[in-house]
């Protein structure tokens, strides 16, 4: 949640900060603000998007080579000018930007009120900046010491940058539970929530760890722990191209990312499938292969789209590796006192690798001595660093808030992982393995064929853009796809939609069906085909509108459905990767037709780093 950017160096800070906030706006877009220093500290902030901030400061003094900016996803306090970041302390000594939640802010606020502090905003962040100031003034500490002492008092999660009026030649950055990266240039430093604002300035970065505090000036960087121990910074080289975070001629990032899926699936499989398509190998888990082979239970945790990918993974791993699998919401996992054994294996799935609930599940599993694997997209992310082993999806940056290529890459990684594990456990024959690898490797060209029906999907979307409800139905491997299709529609078009196993329709949801209800049925040729045909007949008997995703050449369903979208024939086990694509296109074009902000849907942010 929220986007943080900071700069200190020899250039004008304002253009760097504004461009950085534009790059980070997918993390939050309720309000935005910047603080600049040039002889004096000046803060500008407004409710709305970064473009509103640009308009607001157009006639203001924007000079200065030190500054920081923030784009907000509201947690404490509604989106407005006052609650927007940066926040200034009561006596003007400190300014702060903050991502995360200070859980004990209420008790701290009461204490500070007793000391004479008054508060303008509803945020926990204003409490933190006043706590820093109080400690600084009361105990005559340095700025770094005041920040460190304050962070030892607060509980919760944070990524923050602090600027002080008294030590105006430096920025202090800290993190715990929320991501933060520092870019290193020649005589200049960049601070950001992720690498997207940094890549056009430098490829050398430091990924801050939990409880790190960095004191940064134009002349150097000091990295310490919260306990004041010196840390030797580890410098990484970014493997990211500017083009990956640009729209490249598409109207929206989401549409670009839908069309990138043939390429991203190739990237997920690259180096993992042998050149003769006879074997699959995941180097990132080979160190724990004996535990995987002998596992008695796998537990997959994820949130949102990643949870749906985990549901597909359950089908895959149970079919090919014959290991019992449970799929858990990361947000519920640790609150129900789960029973975990040392020989359990927990697989955490997260696009960003920073999802707070999933990360908490990882830590709980490690406390129980279970082996923990990560499946994530972002190199250097918290989940990648805190798990014992794992798999990168290599999908590239996903800027659109509604995940598309992340889902198909996660399912691709799970499919190849299940095939490898099935081979190693002896539960998958070589012949079947080669068949499945061949199917997997041909998925990119088949997705391209589906994308060629872009105009047809748009035509159907225009017909039903004003519907108030949608129902999505699927069976077996395609039930999680129904859930994902419904989620995509809800996220970006604000139409109520639900996904169900098709057979469950008559246990309640069928009561909703009438002549106004579009029902999207994923009905490709598989072992449940005859059953899904019966479900379609049940919908039509109630005058429901049927939009069916079918295998090429299907004439039976074509006779019954109001609309069909044909996709190439594919093995049932890899059908989720292909069949979800037309659902993504339908959601996208319905949202566009309704005038919704596709890339920045209301109330949502890309990376959920708070609980």
C-alpha positions as CSV (number, residue, x, y, z in Angstrom):
1,X,0.0,0.0,0.0
2,X,1.0,3.6,-0.6
3,X,4.0,4.7,-2.6
4,X,7.1,6.3,-1.2
5,X,9.8,8.1,-3.1
6,X,12.8,10.2,-1.9
7,X,15.8,11.9,-3.5
8,X,19.0,13.5,-2.2
9,X,21.7,14.6,-4.6
10,X,22.8,17.2,-7.1
11,X,19.7,17.3,-9.4
12,X,16.4,19.1,-8.9
13,X,14.4,16.8,-6.7
14,X,10.9,17.8,-7.9
15,X,10.9,16.2,-11.4
16,X,12.3,13.0,-9.9
17,X,9.8,12.9,-7.2
18,X,6.8,13.6,-9.4
19,X,7.9,11.0,-12.0
20,X,8.5,8.5,-9.2
21,X,5.0,9.1,-7.7
22,X,3.5,8.5,-11.2
23,X,5.4,5.2,-11.3
24,X,4.1,4.3,-7.9
25,X,0.5,5.4,-8.2
26,X,-0.7,1.9,-8.6
27,X,0.2,1.4,-4.9
28,X,-2.4,4.1,-3.8
29,X,-4.1,7.1,-5.3
30,X,-6.3,8.7,-2.7
31,X,-4.0,11.6,-2.1
32,X,-0.5,12.7,-2.9
33,X,2.1,15.1,-1.5
34,X,5.8,16.1,-1.6
35,X,8.3,17.9,0.7
36,X,11.2,19.8,-0.8
37,X,14.2,21.5,0.8
38,X,16.1,24.5,-0.5
39,X,16.9,26.9,2.4
40,X,13.5,26.0,3.9
41,X,11.3,23.0,4.1
42,X,8.2,23.2,2.0
43,X,5.3,20.7,1.9
44,X,2.5,20.5,-0.7
45,X,-0.2,17.9,-0.5
46,X,-3.7,17.4,-1.9
47,X,-6.6,14.9,-2.0
48,X,-6.6,13.1,-5.4
49,X,-4.1,11.8,-7.8
50,X,-0.5,12.8,-8.6
51,X,-1.9,14.9,-11.5
52,X,-3.9,16.9,-9.0
53,X,-0.7,17.5,-7.0
54,X,1.1,18.7,-10.1
55,X,-1.7,21.2,-10.8
56,X,-1.6,22.3,-7.1
57,X,2.2,23.1,-7.1
58,X,2.3,24.5,-10.6
59,X,2.9,28.1,-9.4
60,X,4.8,27.2,-6.2
61,X,8.5,27.1,-5.4
62,X,9.7,23.7,-6.5
63,X,13.4,24.2,-6.1
64,X,15.6,21.9,-4.0
65,X,17.9,18.9,-4.4
66,X,16.5,17.1,-1.4
67,X,12.9,15.9,-1.1
68,X,10.4,13.1,-0.6
69,X,7.0,12.3,-1.9
70,X,4.0,10.0,-1.1
71,X,0.9,8.7,-2.8
72,X,-1.6,7.3,-0.4
73,X,-4.0,4.4,0.0
74,X,-6.0,5.4,3.1
75,X,-5.9,3.3,6.3
76,X,-6.3,5.7,9.2
77,X,-8.5,8.6,8.2
78,X,-10.4,9.4,5.0
79,X,-8.8,10.7,1.9
80,X,-8.5,14.4,2.2
81,X,-5.9,17.2,2.1
82,X,-5.2,17.1,5.9
83,X,-4.7,13.3,6.1
84,X,-2.5,13.3,3.0
85,X,1.3,12.7,3.5
86,X,3.8,14.2,4.2
87,X,3.0,15.0,7.8
88,X,4.8,17.7,9.8
89,X,5.5,17.6,13.5
90,X,3.8,20.2,15.7
91,X,6.9,22.4,16.1
92,X,8.0,22.0,12.5
93,X,11.2,20.1,13.4
94,X,10.3,16.9,11.4
95,X,8.5,15.8,8.3
96,X,7.6,12.2,7.5
97,X,6.1,10.0,4.9
98,X,4.9,6.5,5.9
99,X,3.5,3.3,4.6
100,X,2.1,0.8,7.1
101,X,0.1,0.9,10.3
102,X,1.2,2.0,13.8
103,X,-0.9,-0.4,15.9
104,X,-0.4,1.4,19.3
105,X,-0.9,4.9,17.9
106,X,-4.0,5.5,20.0
107,X,-2.2,5.1,23.4
108,X,0.8,7.1,22.1
109,X,-1.6,9.8,20.9
110,X,-3.0,10.1,24.4
111,X,0.4,10.4,25.9
112,X,1.5,13.0,23.5
113,X,-1.7,15.0,24.1
114,X,-0.8,15.0,27.8
115,X,2.5,16.5,26.8
116,X,0.7,19.4,25.0
117,X,0.7,18.0,21.4
118,X,-2.4,18.7,19.3
119,X,-3.2,16.8,16.1
120,X,-4.6,18.1,12.8
121,X,-5.2,14.7,11.1
122,X,-6.8,11.4,11.8
123,X,-3.6,9.5,10.9
124,X,-1.3,7.2,12.9
125,X,1.5,8.8,10.9
126,X,1.1,12.2,12.5
127,X,1.4,10.5,15.9
128,X,4.7,8.9,14.8
129,X,6.2,12.2,13.6
130,X,5.2,13.9,16.8
131,X,6.7,11.1,18.9
132,X,10.0,11.5,17.1
133,X,9.9,15.2,17.7
134,X,9.0,14.8,21.4
135,X,11.9,12.4,22.0
136,X,14.3,14.7,20.0
137,X,13.4,17.8,22.1
138,X,13.0,16.1,25.5
139,X,16.1,14.0,25.4
140,X,18.4,16.2,23.2
141,X,19.0,13.3,20.8
142,X,20.4,13.4,17.3
143,X,17.8,13.0,14.5
144,X,18.9,9.5,13.8
145,X,18.7,8.6,17.6
146,X,15.2,10.2,17.9
147,X,13.9,8.1,14.9
148,X,15.5,4.9,16.3
149,X,14.1,5.4,19.8
150,X,10.6,6.2,18.4
151,X,10.7,3.0,16.3
152,X,11.6,1.0,19.4
153,X,8.4,2.3,21.0
154,X,5.9,1.8,18.2
155,X,4.4,-1.5,17.2
156,X,3.2,-2.4,13.8
157,X,4.5,-2.1,10.2
158,X,6.2,0.7,8.5
159,X,8.3,1.9,5.6
160,X,9.2,5.6,6.2
161,X,11.3,8.5,5.3
162,X,12.1,11.3,7.7
163,X,13.5,14.8,7.1
164,X,14.5,17.2,9.8
165,X,14.7,21.0,9.8
166,X,17.8,20.8,12.1
167,X,19.7,18.3,10.0
168,X,18.4,19.3,6.6
169,X,21.3,17.7,4.6
170,X,20.0,14.1,5.1
171,X,17.1,11.7,4.8
172,X,16.5,8.9,7.2
173,X,14.7,5.8,5.9
174,X,13.5,2.7,7.9
175,X,11.5,-0.4,7.3
176,X,9.7,-3.1,9.1
177,X,7.1,-5.2,7.3
178,X,6.8,-2.9,4.3
179,X,9.2,-2.8,1.4
180,X,11.8,-0.2,0.8
181,X,14.7,0.0,-1.7
182,X,17.6,2.5,-2.0
183,X,19.1,3.3,-5.4
184,X,22.7,4.4,-5.5
185,X,23.9,6.9,-8.1
186,X,27.0,9.1,-8.5
187,X,26.7,11.5,-5.6
188,X,23.0,10.9,-5.3
189,X,20.5,8.4,-3.7
190,X,17.0,7.4,-4.5
191,X,14.5,5.9,-2.0
192,X,11.3,4.1,-3.1
193,X,8.7,1.5,-2.2
194,X,9.9,-0.6,-5.2
195,X,12.3,-0.3,-8.1
196,X,10.0,1.3,-10.6
197,X,10.9,4.9,-9.9
198,X,14.6,4.1,-9.6
199,X,15.3,2.1,-12.8
200,X,15.7,5.1,-15.1
201,X,18.3,6.6,-12.8
202,X,20.4,3.6,-11.6
203,X,20.5,-0.1,-11.5
204,X,22.4,-0.4,-8.3
205,X,20.1,-0.9,-5.3
206,X,20.0,-1.9,-1.7
207,X,16.9,-3.8,-0.5
208,X,16.4,-2.8,3.1
209,X,15.7,-5.6,5.6
210,X,13.2,-5.4,8.5
211,X,14.5,-3.2,11.3
212,X,17.0,-1.5,9.1
213,X,17.6,2.3,9.4
214,X,19.5,4.1,6.7
215,X,20.9,7.6,7.2
216,X,21.5,9.1,3.8
217,X,23.3,12.3,2.8
218,X,24.8,13.5,-0.5
219,X,28.1,12.2,0.7
220,X,27.2,8.7,1.7
221,X,24.9,6.2,3.3
222,X,25.0,4.6,6.8
223,X,23.0,1.4,7.4
224,X,22.3,0.2,10.9
225,X,19.8,-2.1,12.7
226,X,17.2,-0.8,15.0
227,X,19.6,-1.9,17.8
228,X,22.3,0.4,16.4
229,X,24.5,-2.3,14.9
230,X,26.3,-1.4,11.7
231,X,25.1,-3.4,8.6
232,X,27.3,-3.8,5.5
233,X,25.0,-2.8,2.6
234,X,24.5,-5.6,0.0
235,X,24.2,-4.0,-3.5
236,X,22.1,-5.7,-6.1
237,X,21.8,-5.0,-9.8
238,X,18.3,-4.5,-11.1
239,X,17.2,-6.7,-14.0
240,X,14.4,-4.4,-15.3
241,X,13.8,-2.4,-18.4
242,X,12.0,0.9,-18.7
243,X,9.7,-0.5,-21.3
244,X,8.3,-2.9,-18.8
245,X,6.8,-0.1,-16.8
246,X,5.4,1.9,-19.7
247,X,2.1,1.4,-21.5
248,X,3.8,0.8,-24.9
249,X,0.8,2.2,-26.9
250,X,-1.9,0.4,-25.0
251,X,-4.7,2.4,-23.4
252,X,-4.2,0.8,-20.1
253,X,-1.6,-1.2,-18.3
254,X,-4.1,-4.0,-17.7
255,X,-4.7,-4.5,-21.4
256,X,-0.9,-4.4,-22.0
257,X,-0.4,-7.0,-19.3
258,X,-3.2,-9.3,-20.8
259,X,-1.5,-9.2,-24.1
260,X,1.9,-9.8,-22.6
261,X,0.9,-13.3,-21.3
262,X,2.3,-15.3,-24.2
263,X,5.7,-13.8,-23.4
264,X,5.4,-14.0,-19.6
265,X,4.5,-17.7,-19.7
266,X,7.6,-18.3,-21.9
267,X,9.6,-16.4,-19.3
268,X,8.2,-18.5,-16.4
269,X,9.2,-21.7,-18.2
270,X,12.5,-20.6,-19.6
271,X,15.4,-22.7,-18.3
272,X,13.0,-25.0,-16.5
273,X,11.9,-27.2,-19.4
274,X,14.6,-29.3,-21.2
275,X,15.3,-28.5,-24.8
276,X,13.7,-31.8,-25.9
277,X,10.6,-31.2,-23.8
278,X,11.1,-34.4,-21.8
279,X,11.9,-33.0,-18.4
280,X,11.2,-30.1,-16.1
281,X,13.5,-28.8,-13.4
282,X,13.2,-26.0,-10.8
283,X,16.6,-25.1,-9.5
284,X,15.2,-22.9,-6.8
285,X,13.8,-25.9,-4.9
286,X,16.4,-28.5,-5.5
287,X,18.0,-27.9,-2.1
288,X,14.8,-29.1,-0.4
289,X,13.8,-31.8,-2.9
290,X,14.1,-34.7,-0.4
291,X,11.6,-33.0,1.9
292,X,9.3,-32.3,-1.1
293,X,9.4,-35.9,-2.3
294,X,8.6,-37.2,1.2
295,X,6.0,-34.6,2.1
296,X,2.9,-35.9,3.7
297,X,0.9,-32.6,3.2
298,X,1.2,-29.4,1.3
299,X,-0.5,-26.2,2.5
300,X,-0.8,-23.3,0.0
301,X,-1.4,-19.8,1.3
302,X,-2.3,-16.7,-0.7
303,X,-4.7,-13.8,-1.0
304,X,-7.0,-12.7,-3.8
305,X,-5.8,-13.8,-7.2
306,X,-2.9,-15.7,-5.7
307,X,-5.4,-17.7,-3.6
308,X,-7.2,-18.7,-6.8
309,X,-3.9,-19.8,-8.3
310,X,-3.4,-21.9,-5.2
311,X,-6.7,-23.6,-5.8
312,X,-5.6,-24.6,-9.3
313,X,-2.3,-25.7,-7.7
314,X,-4.3,-28.0,-5.3
315,X,-5.8,-29.8,-8.3
316,X,-2.4,-30.1,-10.1
317,X,-0.4,-31.3,-7.1
318,X,-3.0,-33.9,-6.0
319,X,-3.4,-35.2,-9.5
320,X,0.3,-35.4,-10.5
321,X,2.2,-35.7,-7.3
322,X,-0.5,-37.4,-5.2
323,X,0.1,-35.4,-2.1
324,X,-2.8,-34.0,0.0
325,X,-3.1,-30.3,-0.4
326,X,-4.9,-27.6,1.6
327,X,-5.4,-24.1,0.3
328,X,-5.7,-21.3,2.9
329,X,-6.4,-17.6,2.8
330,X,-3.3,-15.9,4.1
331,X,-5.6,-13.4,6.0
332,X,-7.2,-16.3,8.0
333,X,-4.4,-18.7,8.3
334,X,-2.7,-17.5,11.5
335,X,-5.8,-16.5,13.3
336,X,-7.4,-19.9,13.5
337,X,-4.4,-21.6,15.3
338,X,-3.6,-23.9,12.4
339,X,-2.1,-27.3,13.2
340,X,1.3,-27.5,11.6
341,X,3.8,-30.3,11.7
342,X,7.6,-30.1,11.1
343,X,7.2,-32.3,8.0
344,X,4.5,-30.0,6.5
345,X,5.4,-27.9,3.5
346,X,3.8,-24.5,3.2
347,X,3.8,-22.8,-0.2
348,X,3.3,-19.0,-0.1
349,X,2.1,-17.3,-3.3
350,X,2.3,-13.6,-3.8
351,X,2.9,-11.5,-6.9
352,X,4.7,-8.7,-5.0
353,X,6.3,-10.9,-2.4
354,X,5.2,-8.3,0.2
355,X,1.6,-9.2,0.9
356,X,1.3,-8.7,4.7
357,X,-1.1,-11.5,5.4
358,X,0.8,-14.0,3.4
359,X,4.1,-12.9,4.9
360,X,2.6,-13.4,8.4
361,X,1.6,-16.9,7.4
362,X,5.2,-17.6,6.3
363,X,6.5,-16.5,9.6
364,X,4.0,-18.6,11.5
365,X,4.9,-21.7,9.4
366,X,8.6,-21.1,10.1
367,X,8.0,-20.8,13.8
368,X,6.3,-24.3,13.6
369,X,9.5,-25.6,11.8
370,X,7.6,-26.3,8.6
371,X,9.5,-26.0,5.3
372,X,8.3,-22.9,3.5
373,X,8.5,-22.3,-0.2
374,X,7.7,-19.0,-2.0
375,X,6.2,-18.4,-5.4
376,X,6.5,-14.7,-6.2
377,X,7.4,-12.3,-9.0
378,X,9.6,-9.8,-7.4
379,X,13.3,-10.6,-6.9
380,X,14.5,-9.5,-3.5
381,X,11.0,-9.2,-2.0
382,X,10.3,-10.2,1.6
383,X,8.8,-13.5,0.8
384,X,11.6,-14.4,-1.5
385,X,14.1,-13.7,1.3
386,X,12.2,-15.2,4.2
387,X,11.3,-18.6,2.7
388,X,13.6,-21.6,2.6
389,X,13.4,-22.0,-1.2
390,X,11.1,-21.1,-4.0
391,X,10.2,-20.2,-7.6
392,X,10.2,-16.8,-9.3
393,X,7.6,-16.4,-11.9
394,X,9.5,-13.8,-14.0
395,X,6.3,-12.1,-15.2
396,X,7.9,-8.6,-15.1
397,X,6.3,-5.6,-13.4
398,X,2.5,-5.8,-13.1
399,X,1.2,-2.2,-12.8
400,X,-2.5,-2.8,-13.3
401,X,-4.1,-3.3,-9.9
402,X,-6.2,-6.2,-11.2
403,X,-3.7,-9.1,-11.7
404,X,-3.8,-10.8,-15.0
405,X,-0.3,-12.0,-16.1
406,X,0.5,-12.7,-12.4
407,X,-2.2,-15.3,-12.3
408,X,-1.3,-17.2,-15.4
409,X,2.4,-17.1,-14.5
410,X,1.6,-18.4,-11.0
411,X,-0.5,-21.2,-12.4
412,X,2.3,-22.0,-15.0
413,X,4.9,-22.2,-12.2
414,X,2.6,-24.4,-10.2
415,X,1.9,-26.7,-13.2
416,X,5.6,-27.2,-13.9
417,X,6.3,-27.7,-10.2
418,X,3.6,-30.3,-9.9
419,X,5.0,-32.1,-13.0
420,X,8.5,-32.1,-11.5
421,X,7.3,-33.4,-8.2
422,X,5.2,-36.1,-9.8
423,X,8.2,-37.3,-11.7
424,X,10.4,-37.3,-8.6
425,X,7.8,-39.2,-6.5
426,X,7.2,-41.7,-9.3
427,X,3.5,-40.9,-9.5
428,X,3.7,-39.5,-13.1
429,X,4.8,-41.7,-16.0
430,X,7.4,-40.4,-18.4
431,X,4.8,-40.6,-21.2
432,X,2.3,-38.5,-19.3
433,X,5.0,-36.0,-18.3
434,X,6.1,-35.4,-21.9
435,X,2.5,-35.0,-22.9
436,X,1.9,-32.4,-20.3
437,X,5.2,-30.5,-21.0
438,X,4.2,-30.4,-24.6
439,X,0.8,-28.9,-23.7
440,X,2.4,-26.4,-21.4
441,X,4.9,-25.3,-24.0
442,X,2.2,-24.7,-26.6
443,X,0.1,-22.6,-24.3
444,X,1.7,-19.2,-25.4
445,X,0.7,-19.7,-29.0
446,X,-2.8,-20.7,-28.0
447,X,-3.2,-17.6,-25.8
448,X,-2.2,-15.6,-28.9
449,X,-5.1,-17.3,-30.7
450,X,-7.5,-16.2,-27.9
451,X,-6.2,-12.7,-27.9
452,X,-7.0,-12.5,-31.6
453,X,-10.7,-12.7,-30.5
454,X,-10.2,-9.3,-28.7
455,X,-12.9,-7.6,-30.8
456,X,-15.4,-10.3,-30.2
457,X,-14.9,-10.1,-26.5
458,X,-15.4,-6.3,-26.7
459,X,-18.6,-6.8,-28.7
460,X,-20.1,-9.1,-26.0
461,X,-18.9,-6.7,-23.2
462,X,-20.7,-3.8,-24.8
463,X,-23.9,-5.7,-24.7
464,X,-23.8,-6.4,-20.9
465,X,-22.0,-3.4,-19.5
466,X,-25.1,-2.3,-17.7
467,X,-25.9,-5.6,-16.0
468,X,-26.1,-5.4,-12.2
469,X,-25.0,-9.0,-11.5
470,X,-23.0,-11.7,-13.1
471,X,-22.6,-15.4,-12.3
472,X,-19.5,-17.4,-13.2
473,X,-19.6,-21.2,-13.3
474,X,-16.9,-23.9,-13.8
475,X,-16.2,-27.4,-12.8
476,X,-13.0,-29.1,-11.6
477,X,-9.9,-27.2,-12.8
478,X,-12.2,-24.5,-14.1
479,X,-14.0,-23.7,-10.8
480,X,-11.0,-21.5,-9.6
481,X,-11.1,-19.8,-13.0
482,X,-14.8,-19.0,-12.4
483,X,-13.8,-17.4,-9.1
484,X,-11.0,-15.4,-10.8
485,X,-13.3,-14.2,-13.6
486,X,-15.8,-13.0,-11.0
487,X,-13.1,-11.2,-9.0
488,X,-11.8,-9.4,-12.1
489,X,-15.2,-8.1,-13.0
490,X,-15.9,-6.9,-9.4
491,X,-12.5,-5.2,-9.1
492,X,-12.6,-3.0,-12.1
493,X,-16.2,-2.6,-13.2
494,X,-17.9,-2.6,-9.7
495,X,-20.5,-5.1,-10.9
496,X,-21.5,-7.6,-8.3
497,X,-20.3,-11.1,-9.5
498,X,-19.9,-14.5,-7.9
499,X,-18.1,-17.6,-9.0
500,X,-19.4,-21.1,-8.2
501,X,-18.8,-24.7,-8.9
502,X,-21.4,-25.3,-11.6
503,X,-22.9,-28.2,-9.7
504,X,-23.5,-26.0,-6.7
505,X,-25.8,-23.7,-8.7
506,X,-28.9,-25.6,-7.9
507,X,-28.0,-25.4,-4.2
508,X,-28.9,-21.8,-4.0
509,X,-27.6,-19.4,-6.7
510,X,-30.1,-20.7,-9.3
511,X,-32.7,-18.6,-7.4
512,X,-30.9,-15.5,-8.8
513,X,-31.2,-16.4,-12.4
514,X,-33.6,-14.5,-14.6
515,X,-33.6,-12.8,-18.0
516,X,-31.4,-10.0,-16.7
517,X,-28.6,-12.3,-15.3
518,X,-25.6,-13.0,-17.5
519,X,-24.1,-16.3,-16.6
520,X,-20.5,-16.9,-17.8
521,X,-19.9,-20.7,-18.1
522,X,-16.4,-22.1,-18.7
523,X,-17.3,-25.2,-20.6
524,X,-14.4,-26.6,-22.5
525,X,-14.2,-30.2,-23.5
526,X,-13.1,-32.2,-20.4
527,X,-14.3,-35.0,-18.2
528,X,-17.1,-32.8,-16.9
529,X,-18.3,-31.7,-20.2
530,X,-21.7,-33.5,-20.2
531,X,-22.4,-32.2,-16.7
532,X,-21.7,-28.6,-17.7
533,X,-24.0,-28.9,-20.7
534,X,-26.7,-29.9,-18.2
535,X,-25.9,-26.9,-16.1
536,X,-26.3,-24.6,-19.1
537,X,-29.6,-26.1,-19.9
538,X,-30.7,-25.4,-16.3
539,X,-29.7,-21.7,-16.8
540,X,-31.5,-21.4,-20.1
541,X,-34.7,-23.0,-18.6
542,X,-34.8,-20.0,-16.2
543,X,-34.3,-17.5,-19.1
544,X,-30.7,-16.7,-18.0
545,X,-28.2,-15.2,-20.5
546,X,-25.3,-17.7,-21.2
547,X,-21.9,-16.5,-22.3
548,X,-19.9,-19.7,-22.8
549,X,-16.1,-20.3,-23.1
550,X,-15.9,-23.4,-25.3
551,X,-13.4,-25.5,-27.1
552,X,-13.0,-24.8,-30.8
553,X,-15.6,-26.5,-33.0
554,X,-18.1,-27.1,-30.2
555,X,-21.5,-27.1,-31.8
556,X,-23.6,-28.5,-28.9
557,X,-23.1,-25.5,-26.5
558,X,-23.2,-23.1,-29.4
559,X,-26.8,-24.1,-30.1
560,X,-27.8,-23.3,-26.5
561,X,-25.7,-20.3,-25.5
562,X,-26.4,-16.7,-26.3
563,X,-22.7,-16.1,-27.0
564,X,-19.7,-18.3,-27.3
565,X,-16.0,-17.5,-27.2
566,X,-14.0,-20.4,-28.6
567,X,-10.5,-21.3,-27.3
568,X,-8.1,-23.9,-28.7
569,X,-8.3,-27.5,-27.5
570,X,-6.0,-28.0,-24.5
571,X,-5.3,-30.7,-21.8
572,X,-7.7,-30.3,-18.9
573,X,-4.9,-29.7,-16.4
574,X,-3.5,-26.6,-18.2
575,X,-6.9,-25.3,-19.3
576,X,-7.0,-22.6,-16.5
577,X,-4.1,-20.8,-18.1
578,X,-5.9,-20.5,-21.4
579,X,-9.6,-20.2,-20.3
580,X,-9.0,-17.3,-18.0
581,X,-7.8,-15.0,-20.8
582,X,-11.3,-14.3,-22.4
583,X,-12.6,-13.6,-18.9
584,X,-9.9,-11.0,-18.4
585,X,-10.8,-9.4,-21.7
586,X,-14.5,-9.4,-20.9
587,X,-13.9,-7.7,-17.5
588,X,-11.6,-5.1,-19.1
589,X,-13.9,-4.1,-21.8
590,X,-17.0,-4.0,-19.5
591,X,-15.1,-1.7,-17.2
592,X,-13.9,0.6,-20.1
593,X,-17.5,0.8,-21.4
594,X,-18.7,1.8,-18.0
595,X,-16.1,4.6,-17.8
596,X,-14.2,3.0,-14.9
597,X,-10.6,3.7,-14.1
598,X,-9.3,0.2,-15.1
599,X,-5.7,0.5,-13.8
600,X,-6.7,2.3,-10.6
601,X,-10.0,0.9,-9.4
602,X,-11.6,2.6,-6.4
603,X,-10.6,1.5,-2.9
604,X,-7.9,-0.8,-4.1
605,X,-4.1,-0.8,-4.3
606,X,-1.7,-3.2,-5.9
607,X,0.3,-4.5,-3.1
608,X,-1.5,-5.0,0.2
609,X,1.3,-4.5,2.7
610,X,-1.0,-3.8,5.7
611,X,-3.3,-6.2,7.5
